[in-house]
Amino acid sequence: MCPFFVCAESSVKDDELIQLINPVVADLGLECLGVEYAPSRGNSLLRIYIDHAERPITIEDCEAVSRELSAQLDVNDPISGRYTLEVSSPGIDRPLFTPAQFARFIGEKAKLSLNLPVEGRRRLQGAIRAVDGERITIDQDGVEFVVVHDNVQKARIVPDYAALGLAPEKPAGKAGAKPKPGASKAGSAKPGAPKRKPNK
């Protein structure tokens, strides 16, 4: 079952919507991780996260789900008012919708927004230490917080950019190195030489 996450009060038929989404995504050989619905007076947003067990999600996957699902939504109309349908891969900061998804990433760092405070905190960020049924243990700065899954408003993995090789590179060259006498600074023009615009 594809989990459903409502960001605020809305007029949307949750069960009917999930019954529409699940077979469409499954027929394309994909998995529905979860659904977010953000209602708005002008234009609401329906975001669906899809995944594949053996390969990354492609733009073609998102387009296929969007195309097939749009046709189903137009016919059945489970959402009142105007809305935008968005189909997305989970990304490196993937959302976590179910206890099973938390359990899959035990040891990874996650950030959570809660409906009700736990020990005075509405936001937590730390390593996922354990998942016991509906109870999720988060270690934040050496202190363990136990959160019931129903109390999780929103949760995402916090990427380790260094481990992914995406950390910003350090500037080349030695710090504090001085240019040799007579050498011009990078990007500056020599006296009498026309200034050139940097290549775009």
BAFI-645096 format. One line per 8 residues: number of its first residue (from 1); their letters; for each residue x, y, z of N, C-alpha, C. Coordinates in pm, 1 decimal, padded with zeros to 6 digits. Atoms other than C-alpha are relative to their C-alpha. Layout:
N
NUM> A> X/Y/Z/X/Y/Z/X/Y/Z ~ ... .
***
This chain:
200
1> MCPFFVCA> 00084.9/-00119.5/00000.0/00000.0/00000.0/00000.0/00087.7/00123.5/00000.0 ~ -00074.7/-00124.9/00008.4/00132.5/00338.4/-00099.5/-00045.4/00093.0/00111.1 ~ 00041.0/-00085.9/-00111.2/00134.2/00557.4/00216.0/-00036.9/00139.1/-00047.6 ~ 00052.2/-00131.1/00038.1/-00045.4/00890.9/00203.4/00031.7/00099.4/00109.9 ~ -00036.3/-00103.1/-00097.0/00072.7/01207.6/00371.6/-00068.7/00129.8/-00037.5 ~ 00071.3/-00124.4/00024.7/-00155.5/01509.8/00394.9/00066.6/00110.8/00079.3 ~ -00071.0/-00109.6/-00065.4/00022.8/01836.7/00472.0/-00093.2/00086.5/00084.5 ~ 00095.1/-00082.0/-00073.8/-00292.6/02009.3/00596.7/-00139.6/-00051.0/-00030.7 .
9> ESSVKDDE> 00136.4/00042.1/00024.7/-00669.3/01979.3/00604.4/-00032.8/00017.3/-00147.9 ~ 00027.1/-00004.2/00142.4/-00803.7/01905.3/00257.0/-00126.2/-00076.8/-00031.9 ~ 00115.5/00075.0/00047.0/-01098.4/01778.7/00058.3/00047.0/-00096.2/-00107.8 ~ -00051.0/00100.0/00092.5/-00940.3/01475.1/-00100.1/-00040.3/-00137.9/00052.5 ~ 00043.5/00134.5/-00037.0/-01067.5/01116.4/-00100.6/00122.3/-00090.3/00004.4 ~ -00127.9/00070.1/-00014.7/-00759.8/00940.7/00038.6/-00004.5/-00142.4/-00055.3 ~ 00006.2/00140.0/00040.5/-00868.2/00578.7/-00013.0/-00016.0/-00013.2/-00150.9 ~ 00022.8/00006.9/00144.3/-00993.0/00640.6/-00364.8/00125.9/00038.4/-00076.2 .
17> LIQLINPV> -00122.0/-00045.6/00066.0/-00675.4/00824.9/-00457.2/00107.5/-00108.5/00002.6 ~ -00101.2/00105.8/-00011.8/-00448.7/00547.7/-00327.8/-00035.1/-00118.6/-00089.5 ~ 00042.9/00110.4/00086.4/-00654.1/00285.6/-00512.5/00026.7/00030.1/-00146.2 ~ -00033.6/-00038.4/00136.7/-00594.2/00480.8/-00831.1/00150.2/-00005.3/-00025.0 ~ -00144.7/-00012.5/00018.4/-00222.6/00536.4/-00778.1/00070.2/-00135.1/-00002.4 ~ -00074.1/00125.5/-00015.5/-00110.4/00189.3/-00670.5/00006.6/-00083.4/-00127.8 ~ -00008.6/00085.0/00120.1/-00207.3/-00011.7/-00982.0/00070.7/00067.0/-00116.3 ~ -00066.8/-00070.8/00109.9/-00085.2/00258.2/-01221.4/00151.2/-00011.2/00014.0 .
25> VADLGLEC> -00144.4/00006.1/-00024.2/00261.7/00267.2/-01063.6/00050.8/-00143.8/-00011.8 ~ -00041.9/00140.4/00003.8/00280.5/-00112.9/-01021.5/00001.7/-00054.9/-00142.5 ~ 00006.2/00049.1/00138.0/00178.5/-00178.7/-01384.7/00119.7/00046.0/-00082.0 ~ -00118.9/-00049.4/00069.1/00480.7/00024.7/-01492.8/00128.4/-00058.2/00058.4 ~ -00115.7/00065.8/-00059.7/00709.7/-00196.2/-01282.4/00071.5/00082.9/00103.8 ~ -00060.3/-00090.6/-00096.4/00769.3/00072.2/-01021.1/-00068.3/-00012.3/00134.8 ~ 00054.7/00001.1/-00136.3/00707.1/00120.5/-00648.8/-00040.6/00141.0/00039.7 ~ 00042.4/-00128.4/-00053.1/00507.2/00402.9/-00494.7/00048.6/00009.3/00144.9 .
33> LGVEYAPS> -00052.9/-00016.4/-00135.2/00702.0/00519.6/-00188.6/-00098.7/00072.6/00090.3 ~ 00092.9/-00078.3/-00080.6/00442.0/00769.5/-00073.1/-00056.0/00115.1/-00079.5 ~ 00069.4/-00109.9/00066.4/00215.6/01057.4/-00160.7/-00010.8/00117.0/00096.5 ~ 00019.0/-00123.0/-00076.8/00213.8/01416.8/-00037.1/-00106.7/00083.9/-00068.4 ~ 00101.6/-00089.5/00054.8/-00083.1/01646.8/-00080.1/00002.5/00130.1/00078.6 ~ -00006.2/-00132.0/-00063.2/-00044.1/02017.9/-00007.5/-00113.0/00084.6/-00057.1 ~ 00113.2/-00076.8/00052.2/-00380.6/02192.4/-00043.8/00026.9/00149.9/00001.1 ~ -00011.7/-00144.7/00009.5/-00402.0/02555.2/-00146.3/-00126.6/00054.0/-00066.2 .
41> RGNSLLRI> 00120.4/-00059.3/00059.8/-00683.5/02791.4/-00238.1/00015.0/00017.9/-00150.4 ~ -00019.8/-00024.5/00142.1/-00529.9/02871.8/-00573.5/00027.5/-00125.8/-00079.9 ~ -00042.3/00117.4/00075.9/-00357.4/02555.2/-00688.4/00070.1/-00097.1/00094.9 ~ -00057.6/00098.0/-00091.4/-00293.9/02250.1/-00468.3/00108.4/-00081.5/-00071.1 ~ -00108.7/00081.2/00056.1/00002.8/02016.9/-00516.0/-00015.1/-00144.5/00045.5 ~ 00000.8/00144.6/-00026.1/-00015.7/01638.3/-00540.9/00132.3/-00055.5/-00048.4 ~ -00133.4/00049.9/00034.7/00334.6/01490.8/-00528.8/00008.0/-00149.4/00030.4 ~ -00010.5/00145.1/-00013.8/00398.1/01118.9/-00581.6/00145.9/-00040.2/-00016.0 .
49> YIDHAERP> -00138.5/00047.9/00005.2/00734.9/00958.0/-00505.9/00002.4/-00145.1/-00047.1 ~ -00010.9/00135.1/00054.2/00829.9/00652.2/-00708.4/00143.9/-00049.1/00011.1 ~ -00132.8/00058.6/-00013.9/01122.4/00412.3/-00684.4/00004.7/-00130.5/-00077.4 ~ -00021.4/00130.8/00062.2/01268.8/00099.8/-00841.9/00104.8/-00072.5/00081.0 ~ -00087.3/00075.2/-00089.9/01440.1/-00176.3/-00648.7/00140.0/-00019.7/-00056.1 ~ -00127.3/00040.8/00058.6/01723.0/-00233.5/-00896.0/00071.5/00108.1/-00081.3 ~ -00063.6/-00104.3/00081.9/01795.1/00094.6/-01073.8/-00052.2/00137.1/00041.4 ~ 00048.3/-00134.9/-00030.6/01766.8/00472.4/-01040.5/-00124.5/00033.1/-00082.2 .
57> ITIEDCEA> 00117.1/-00047.6/00071.2/01444.8/00643.7/-01142.0/00043.7/00099.1/-00108.7 ~ -00033.8/-00087.5/00111.2/01461.8/00819.8/-01478.7/-00112.9/00100.5/-00024.9 ~ 00101.8/-00096.6/00039.8/01279.1/01117.3/-01624.0/-00112.4/-00070.6/-00075.1 ~ 00100.8/00074.7/00075.1/01103.5/00871.0/-01855.0/-00097.1/-00072.1/00092.9 ~ 00087.7/00064.6/-00098.4/00969.0/00682.5/-01549.9/-00102.6/00100.1/00053.4 ~ 00088.8/-00103.2/-00055.3/00825.8/01003.7/-01404.1/-00103.7/00043.4/-00102.9 ~ 00092.4/-00041.5/00105.4/00674.0/01104.2/-01735.6/-00106.4/-00105.7/-00025.1 ~ 00095.3/00108.7/00024.4/00512.4/00761.8/-01782.0/-00105.8/-00006.1/00108.8 .
65> VSRELSAQ> 00095.6/00002.3/-00111.2/00354.9/00763.8/-01435.6/-00091.8/00121.1/-00007.3 ~ 00079.7/-00121.6/00007.8/00239.8/01123.5/-01478.4/-00105.7/-00010.4/-00109.8 ~ 00092.3/00011.5/00113.4/00081.6/01049.7/-01816.0/-00114.6/-00096.9/00030.9 ~ 00101.9/00100.7/-00027.9/-00100.6/00734.1/-01706.2/-00090.1/00042.7/00114.8 ~ 00077.7/-00038.1/-00118.2/-00208.4/00874.7/-01371.5/-00090.8/00119.1/-00029.3 ~ 00081.8/-00116.1/00035.1/-00333.3/01202.6/-01518.7/-00130.5/-00043.7/-00065.1 ~ 00120.5/00049.5/00066.9/-00575.7/01009.1/-01737.1/-00098.5/-00057.8/00100.3 ~ 00086.2/00059.4/-00102.2/-00708.5/00816.8/-01436.6/-00062.3/00106.2/00089.7 .
73> LDVNDPIS> 00049.3/-00105.5/-00088.4/-00742.9/01128.3/-01221.7/-00106.3/00085.1/-00069.2 ~ 00098.4/-00079.4/00074.5/-00929.4/01314.9/-01496.1/-00135.2/-00069.7/-00002.8 ~ 00124.7/00076.1/00007.8/-01189.2/01037.6/-01515.3/-00065.5/-00011.9/00137.3 ~ 00056.4/00029.2/-00132.6/-01232.9/00964.2/-01143.5/-00013.2/00124.0/00088.6 ~ 00008.8/-00128.8/-00068.9/-01167.2/01315.0/-01004.3/-00012.5/-00013.2/00152.2 ~ 00008.2/00014.2/-00145.5/-01085.8/01229.4/-00638.9/00040.4/00125.6/00077.6 ~ -00044.4/-00124.0/-00064.8/-00954.3/01582.3/-00567.3/-00085.7/00115.0/-00050.6 ~ 00081.4/-00115.0/00038.7/-01176.5/01887.9/-00564.4/00089.3/00121.1/-00022.5 .
81> GRYTLEVS> -00076.6/-00120.7/00026.8/-01045.3/02210.8/-00713.2/00119.2/-00025.1/-00091.3 ~ -00117.4/00007.0/00087.0/-00736.2/02286.4/-00918.8/00121.1/-00054.4/00076.8 ~ -00120.5/00052.0/-00063.3/-00412.2/02102.2/-00847.2/00103.0/-00033.1/-00107.2 ~ -00110.2/00037.8/00087.4/-00073.6/02023.3/-00998.8/00049.5/-00138.7/00041.4 ~ -00053.0/00133.7/-00024.9/00042.2/01662.3/-01028.9/00150.5/00000.6/-00024.9 ~ -00145.8/00007.7/00012.1/00413.8/01610.0/-00967.6/00044.9/-00140.8/00035.7 ~ -00055.2/00133.5/-00024.0/00587.1/01272.0/-00998.3/00150.5/00013.5/00014.8 ~ -00140.5/-00025.9/-00032.8/00933.2/01256.9/-00843.1/00071.2/-00127.7/00044.3 .
89> SPGIDRPL> -00085.6/00102.7/-00060.4/01220.4/01022.3/-00764.3/00024.8/00039.4/00145.0 ~ -00023.6/-00035.6/-00140.7/01311.5/01003.9/-00393.4/00117.4/00094.4/00019.4 ~ -00116.3/-00087.3/-00015.2/01643.6/01182.7/-00448.3/00091.3/-00048.0/00111.8 ~ -00094.5/00042.7/-00103.4/01940.7/01161.3/-00212.9/-00050.5/00034.8/00140.0 ~ 00061.1/-00032.1/-00129.4/01739.5/01327.3/00064.7/-00140.7/-00059.8/00004.4 ~ 00128.1/00067.7/00021.1/01463.5/01070.9/00024.5/-00094.1/00012.7/00119.3 ~ 00098.5/-00005.3/-00107.2/01142.4/01104.1/00222.9/-00023.0/-00138.5/00058.9 ~ 00029.1/00125.8/-00069.6/01049.1/00835.2/00475.8/-00146.8/00002.9/00041.3 .
97> FTPAQFAR> 00144.2/-00000.8/-00023.0/00680.4/00745.6/00488.2/-00046.8/-00107.7/00097.6 ~ 00046.0/00113.2/-00079.6/00661.5/00415.5/00679.0/00109.1/-00047.4/00095.7 ~ -00101.9/00058.4/-00087.2/00836.9/00238.0/00969.1/00096.3/-00091.3/-00076.4 ~ -00086.3/00088.5/00078.2/00967.9/-00014.8/00715.2/00106.3/00079.2/-00075.4 ~ -00098.2/-00083.7/00068.8/01136.4/00266.1/00523.6/00103.9/00054.0/00097.6 ~ -00096.6/-00039.0/-00103.4/01295.3/00393.4/00847.1/00095.6/-00116.7/00028.7 ~ -00081.2/00117.4/-00033.3/01417.0/00038.4/00921.6/00103.5/-00028.5/-00108.2 ~ -00092.1/00023.0/00112.2/01579.0/00016.3/00578.9/00124.6/00086.3/00012.0 .
105> FIGEKAKL> -00111.8/-00094.7/-00007.9/01802.3/00311.3/00669.4/00050.4/00017.9/00142.9 ~ -00056.4/-00005.4/-00135.1/01901.6/00227.0/01027.5/00149.9/00032.6/-00007.9 ~ -00138.8/-00046.5/00001.8/02231.4/00400.3/01100.2/00018.5/00128.5/-00077.9 ~ -00005.8/-00124.1/00076.1/02162.5/00681.8/00855.5/-00059.7/00114.8/00082.5 ~ 00053.6/-00117.1/-00069.0/02085.5/01034.6/00972.2/-00128.5/00045.2/-00069.1 ~ 00127.5/-00047.6/00053.2/01730.9/01165.5/00931.5/-00043.6/00124.7/00075.7 ~ 00061.5/-00114.9/-00067.7/01542.5/01485.4/01010.4/-00151.4/-00018.6/-00002.3 ~ 00142.5/00024.1/-00017.0/01186.4/01468.5/01141.2/-00070.7/00126.2/00048.6 .
113> SLNLPVEG> 00092.3/-00099.4/-00054.6/00905.9/01718.5/01191.1/-00115.5/-00076.2/00062.6 ~ 00098.9/00075.0/-00075.7/00654.3/01603.8/01452.3/-00130.0/00077.7/00014.2 ~ 00129.8/-00063.1/-00025.8/00284.6/01671.0/01503.1/-00006.8/00052.8/00143.2 ~ -00001.1/-00036.1/-00141.8/00326.2/01678.2/01882.1/00142.9/-00009.0/00051.7 ~ -00138.2/00001.7/-00049.1/00647.7/01756.8/02071.6/00032.4/-00126.2/00080.1 ~ -00053.6/00110.2/-00079.5/00856.5/01475.0/02217.4/00111.0/00057.5/00085.9 ~ -00094.3/-00059.6/-00094.1/01041.4/01589.0/02529.6/00030.2/00144.6/-00039.3 ~ -00011.8/-00142.0/00030.1/00977.7/01948.3/02422.8/00049.0/00032.9/-00139.6 .
121> RRRLQGAI> -00054.7/-00025.6/00133.5/01101.3/01906.1/02065.7/-00101.8/-00037.2/-00107.3 ~ 00085.2/00027.2/00115.1/00896.2/01934.5/01747.7/00082.5/-00040.3/-00122.1 ~ -00089.6/00038.0/00109.1/01199.8/01877.0/01524.5/00115.9/-00081.3/00055.6 ~ -00112.1/00084.9/-00039.2/01463.3/01606.8/01549.4/00090.3/-00023.3/-00120.6 ~ -00094.9/00037.2/00104.8/01776.8/01534.1/01350.9/00109.7/-00084.4/00062.9 ~ -00101.0/00089.5/-00055.0/01998.7/01237.7/01421.0/-00008.2/-00136.9/-00066.0 ~ -00007.0/00133.0/00058.6/02081.4/00876.9/01343.2/-00121.5/-00083.8/00039.0 ~ 00107.5/00096.3/-00027.1/01804.6/00618.4/01314.0/00063.8/-00118.8/00070.6 .
129> RAVDGERI> -00063.7/00105.0/-00077.7/01899.8/00375.1/01590.5/-00076.9/-00131.2/-00002.0 ~ 00079.8/00122.8/-00006.7/01608.9/00129.5/01598.8/-00141.6/00028.8/-00046.5 ~ 00141.7/-00005.5/00036.1/01260.9/00059.1/01466.8/-00065.2/-00123.7/00058.8 ~ 00070.5/00109.1/-00066.7/01029.5/-00150.8/01682.4/-00149.4/00019.3/-00022.0 ~ 00140.5/-00019.8/00034.2/00687.9/-00178.8/01524.4/-00021.1/00142.2/-00048.9 ~ 00028.5/-00138.5/00036.3/00557.6/00178.8/01513.1/00092.8/00098.5/00072.8 ~ -00086.8/-00085.3/-00081.3/00827.2/00311.8/01751.1/00137.0/00013.1/-00067.0 ~ -00125.8/-00030.4/00068.6/01129.7/00481.0/01594.0/00091.2/00074.5/00097.1 .
137> TIDQDGVE> -00096.0/-00063.0/-00091.1/01439.9/00569.1/01796.3/00100.4/00082.1/-00079.2 ~ -00093.2/-00092.6/00064.5/01642.7/00872.7/01688.7/00102.8/00045.7/00102.4 ~ -00108.6/-00044.3/-00086.4/01981.7/00951.5/01841.5/00044.1/00139.4/-00044.2 ~ -00040.2/-00137.7/00029.2/02030.7/01329.1/01846.9/00099.7/00046.5/00104.2 ~ -00107.7/-00048.3/-00087.8/02360.9/01442.6/01996.2/00015.5/-00088.5/00123.6 ~ -00021.0/00093.4/-00109.8/02388.6/01129.1/02209.8/-00121.1/-00024.6/00087.6 ~ 00123.6/00019.5/-00075.5/02032.2/01151.6/02343.8/-00100.6/-00069.9/-00090.0 ~ 00093.6/00077.1/00081.1/01778.4/00895.5/02223.0/-00143.7/00047.1/00023.5 .
145> FVVVHDNV> 00140.5/-00040.0/-00003.6/01423.4/01005.0/02140.6/-00081.6/-00108.2/-00068.9 ~ 00087.8/00101.4/00058.0/01148.2/00750.0/02079.3/-00125.5/00068.5/-00051.7 ~ 00111.1/-00066.2/00066.7/00885.1/00866.4/01832.0/-00095.1/-00105.0/-00054.7 ~ 00100.3/00087.7/00061.3/00560.8/00688.9/01743.4/-00022.7/00048.4/-00142.3 ~ 00005.1/-00038.9/00140.7/00526.2/00682.9/01366.2/-00118.3/00090.5/-00033.3 ~ 00116.9/-00084.6/00026.8/00178.3/00836.5/01369.3/00025.1/00146.1/00036.5 ~ -00031.5/-00136.5/-00041.6/00336.0/01143.6/01529.8/00096.1/00069.2/-00097.0 ~ -00094.7/-00058.0/00096.5/00573.8/01196.9/01235.5/-00079.1/00075.5/-00106.6 .
153> QKARIVPD> 00064.6/-00080.9/00103.8/00452.8/01482.6/01019.0/00074.3/-00012.8/-00131.5 ~ -00082.0/00007.5/00119.7/00741.8/01465.1/00775.9/00138.4/-00049.1/00039.5 ~ -00133.7/00050.8/-00030.6/01075.4/01284.0/00760.5/00079.1/-00018.5/-00129.1 ~ -00088.8/00017.6/00114.8/01371.8/01279.1/00524.1/00138.0/-00045.9/00046.6 ~ -00139.2/00035.8/-00023.3/01717.5/01125.8/00506.1/00087.0/00125.6/-00015.1 ~ -00098.8/-00107.8/00012.6/02002.1/01373.7/00564.5/00121.6/-00058.6/-00072.0 ~ -00108.8/00062.0/00077.4/02258.5/01294.8/00292.1/00136.6/00026.6/00060.6 ~ -00140.7/-00017.2/-00035.7/02622.8/01239.7/00376.9/00072.8/00038.0/-00128.2 .
161> YAALGLAP> -00053.9/-00046.0/00127.1/02760.1/01454.4/00096.8/00145.8/-00041.6/-00019.0 ~ -00140.6/00040.3/00011.1/03122.8/01365.6/00174.7/00010.0/-00145.1/-00046.8 ~ -00002.0/00141.1/00038.8/03051.1/00991.0/00148.3/-00046.4/-00018.3/-00143.3 ~ 00051.3/00008.6/00137.6/02865.0/01053.3/-00178.3/00094.4/00064.5/-00100.9 ~ -00093.3/-00067.4/00089.0/03160.8/01244.8/-00317.1/-00052.4/00131.8/-00052.8 ~ 00061.9/-00124.9/00044.3/02951.8/01561.2/-00341.5/00039.3/00118.5/00087.6 ~ -00043.9/-00109.5/-00086.8/03129.5/01768.8/-00077.0/00074.4/00103.5/-00083.6 ~ -00070.6/-00105.3/00076.7/03261.5/02105.6/-00202.0/00150.3/-00020.5/00001.4 .
169> EKPAGKAG> -00144.8/00015.6/00008.6/03620.8/02088.9/-00322.7/00070.2/00120.1/00060.5 ~ -00080.4/-00108.3/-00056.2/03885.6/02290.7/-00144.5/00072.4/00072.8/-00112.4 ~ -00070.3/-00075.7/00105.4/04047.4/02570.4/-00348.8/00139.1/-00055.4/-00022.4 ~ -00133.0/00051.0/00033.1/04361.7/02460.5/-00529.1/00106.6/00099.9/00042.2 ~ -00111.7/-00087.3/-00037.3/04699.3/02596.2/-00424.1/00015.8/00011.6/00149.5 ~ -00028.5/-00012.0/-00141.9/04857.7/02665.5/-00091.7/-00058.1/00129.1/00055.0 ~ 00057.3/-00119.7/-00062.8/04687.6/02902.5/00145.0/00110.1/00098.8/00032.3 ~ -00095.0/-00105.1/-00035.0/04869.0/03234.2/00182.4/00116.7/00013.6/-00095.3 .
177> AKPKPGAS> -00110.1/-00009.8/00095.4/05094.4/03177.7/-00118.8/-00003.4/00134.2/-00070.8 ~ -00007.3/-00130.7/00063.4/05214.4/03506.1/-00268.9/00049.4/-00014.8/-00142.8 ~ -00046.4/00007.6/00139.0/05255.8/03564.6/-00641.0/00144.7/00045.8/-00012.0 ~ -00138.6/-00037.7/00023.6/05611.7/03592.9/-00773.3/00006.4/00142.3/-00054.2 ~ -00014.7/-00138.0/00051.1/05743.9/03943.5/-00851.7/-00015.7/00002.9/-00151.2 ~ 00018.9/-00014.3/00143.9/05627.9/04054.6/-01196.0/-00114.7/-00081.1/-00054.3 ~ 00111.1/00083.3/00046.1/05352.3/03796.1/-01216.9/-00129.7/00073.7/00021.8 ~ 00129.5/-00067.8/-00013.4/05005.0/03931.2/-01279.1/-00096.2/-00090.1/00074.8 .
185> KAGSAKPG> 00100.8/00076.6/-00072.8/04712.2/03823.4/-01061.1/-00097.7/-00062.0/-00097.8 ~ 00095.9/00069.1/00085.5/04463.3/03577.8/-01206.7/-00119.4/00089.0/-00023.5 ~ 00119.6/-00074.9/00032.7/04183.1/03751.8/-01389.3/00025.0/00147.2/-00025.0 ~ -00028.6/-00141.2/00022.3/04359.5/04090.9/-01410.3/00077.7/00016.1/-00130.0 ~ -00068.7/-00024.4/00126.7/04490.4/04244.7/-01728.6/00131.4/00072.3/00025.3 ~ -00128.4/-00068.4/-00012.1/04850.5/04357.0/-01772.5/-00015.4/00143.2/-00050.0 ~ 00008.9/-00139.8/00044.1/04912.1/04730.0/-01815.5/00011.1/00009.9/-00150.9 ~ -00003.0/-00021.8/00144.0/04834.2/04837.0/-02171.2/-00072.2/-00105.5/-00079.0 .
193> APKRKPNK> 00069.9/00107.4/00072.0/04660.9/04508.7/-02259.0/-00149.8/00019.7/00012.1 ~ 00146.3/-00014.4/-00007.9/04289.6/04516.8/-02345.2/-00057.9/-00102.1/00095.5 ~ 00067.7/00089.7/-00092.9/04061.6/04367.2/-02081.8/-00096.0/-00090.1/-00074.9 ~ 00088.6/00096.9/00064.5/03878.1/04056.4/-02182.7/-00108.4/-00044.1/00095.7 ~ 00107.4/00052.6/-00083.4/03544.7/03940.6/-02055.7/00024.6/-00149.5/00025.0 ~ -00019.0/00143.5/-00027.9/03561.2/03600.7/-01882.0/-00091.7/-00083.7/-00086.9 ~ 00081.5/00093.0/00080.9/03438.6/03309.8/-02090.7/-00117.3/-00048.8/00081.2 ~ 00120.6/00049.9/-00069.4/03081.9/03203.2/-02002.2/-00014.4/-00148.7/-00022.5 .
***
